Amino acid sequence: MLKAFNDKEYNLDNIYDLIMSSESWKDGDAISVTVIRDGKELVLKGKINLPKEEKSGFMATDKTKEAIKNAWLKG
C-alpha cells in the first residue's frame, strides 16, 4: 500500500494533490515513497525517471511556425 511521497501522506481524500504535485516532477529529482508491505512500513528512495518516447513528426520551434502549424491543422 502506498502511504506517502516525499514525506507527505496521501489518501483518497487528498489524492488529487499528489497528482498535481507529480506534474512538477522533473527527470533526476530525488523522491522517497513510503509503502506498507506485509504490515511493515518501508521507505524507498530513488530518482524520478520520466517515460520517454521518440516520435517522428512536425515540431514547431518558434512562434511563426507554431501559428502556421495551428492554421494548417485547424484547416
N, C-alpha and C positions, 0 to 999 in steps of 0.2 A: 504494500500500500504506500502511495506517495503521501508524505506528510508536509514537507517544507522545501522551498527552493531558496537558496541564499539566506538561510535562517529565518525566512518568513513563512509561517504556516498557512496552508490553504485548505479549504473545504468546499462543499457545494455552494455555500453562501457567498464566497469571495473568489471563486474560480475564474471569473471574468477578469479580475485584477491580475491574475497570473498570465492570462492570455495577452492582456495589454502590455504588461511589463516584458513579456518574451519578445515582443515586436522590436524592442530596442536592443536586444542582444546582438552582439557582433562576433564574427569569427575570432576565436582566440580568447574571448572573455572567460575569466575564471567562473566556475559555477560549483555550488555544493547542493546536493539533493539528499534530504533526509527521508529514508524509507523505513518501513516496518516489515521485517521478514521473520517468519516463524516466531512472532511475538517479541522480537528484539529490534531495537532501533539502531540503524546503521547510517553513517554519514558518508556519502560517496562524493568524491571531488574530482573535477576534471576541467576541461576547457570546451567551450562551445565550438561545434563543428557543423556549420550550416550546410544543408544539401546544395550540391552544385550540379548543374546540367548544362551541357553545351548544346546550343541550338543554332541552326543557320537561319538567316532571315535578315530583314531590314532593321536597322537600328539608327535612330536619329542622333546626331552628335552636336547639333546646335539648334537654336530656335527656328531658323528658317526651314531647315529640313524637317523639324517637328511639325510645323504648320503645313508643309507640303504633304507629309505622311498622313496627317489627320484629314486633310481635304481629300486625298486620294482614297483613304479607307472609308470615309463617310459619303463618297460619291459626289 
